């Protein structure tokens, strides 16, 4: 009988892990440079964190892996985390709530059931949470951080789409929906049901032209939002605060030279979002996104604290990485070979390999199975002169260094 993987799971091959580590390194380096500190949270969390506070939409809650953590007499229902933000917020409330501003990031796996088994049920992501900052500058910092990570990965053409959860919520309130109706409609919009947008327009026929302008809004400048504000506020005054916030963020992005598209219908995400929503796309593929969630921390039992964050999806980023980015990660790989079984030559090979490791290079001893073509450099240690031959296989050049220092100098150029 053939051994099989669990349905909906995947193995990451050595080639996959080269891409995975490239993404992980880019995320970690950029987050650390922006002052974010790394955390790790448990794979298991209590289910009530995701249900009692209404932190996930019903569509998402129907796909979580949960079970009873039985202790013999009673038990608590736990869940394989379906999201990275809620565990990070739980950590913040538990451990560092009194800090003025907390800047956290993590690389973690999340779990979401897919009944077809065609989609991965375990998914890796890099996430950040910026807790305690409420200004548009904080939201723009997160967007620019994502842009920096994507640029580092060679994905400079990724498209940024902006929406605003606060604007959607305010619009639903202006239309006279009850609190429960607002939540249900908001959930449907975040779950991608475009029919919900059509139904909203029918609620107030006298405002249909304004509603159509807002719900179908697509633009690429803060000026577009300013025009929308002038048109809508006389009839829908409750939108003003959120439009002002949206305009501030869009204006700052323009000043920074960051291109974007405003698309209110692109605001898919989690129920806990309360402000700006942003998503990055490569074609039709969503690479990641995030937004502001000022109500989440008090909902989870913490103090009234503003916060925002994002997540980038490793599986989708791995598909987008080009061969040049992958090849660059292999530039420092060196294959060290000896053409003799003489102990003194093997000892010399070990010694040089160790010094290459100390200098930051990936150096492997040839054990008979490696393909020379997988390495940028080949270092041959021979019993006859020249005793050392260094070959740059990419440029097809050979060198005859006499010392390790000379080898390192050649590798550096």
Secondary structure by P-SEA (a helix, b strand, c coil): cccccccccccccaaaaaaaaaaaaaaaaaaaaabbbbbbbbcccccccccccccccaaaaacbbbbbbccccbbbbbcccccaaaaaaaaaaaccccccbbbbbbbbbbbbbbccccccccccbbbbbbcccccaaaaaaaaaaaaaaaaaaccccbbbbbbbaaaaaaaaaaacccaaaaaaaaaaaaaccaaaaaaaaaccccaaaaaaaaaacccccaaaaaaaaaacccccccaaaaaaaaaaaaaaaaaacbbbbbbccccccccccccbbbbbbccccccccccccccccccccccccccccccccaaaaaaaccaaaaaaaaccbbbbbbccccaaaaaaaaaaaaaaaaacccccccccccccccccbbbbbbcccccbbbbccccbbbbbbccaaaaaaaaac
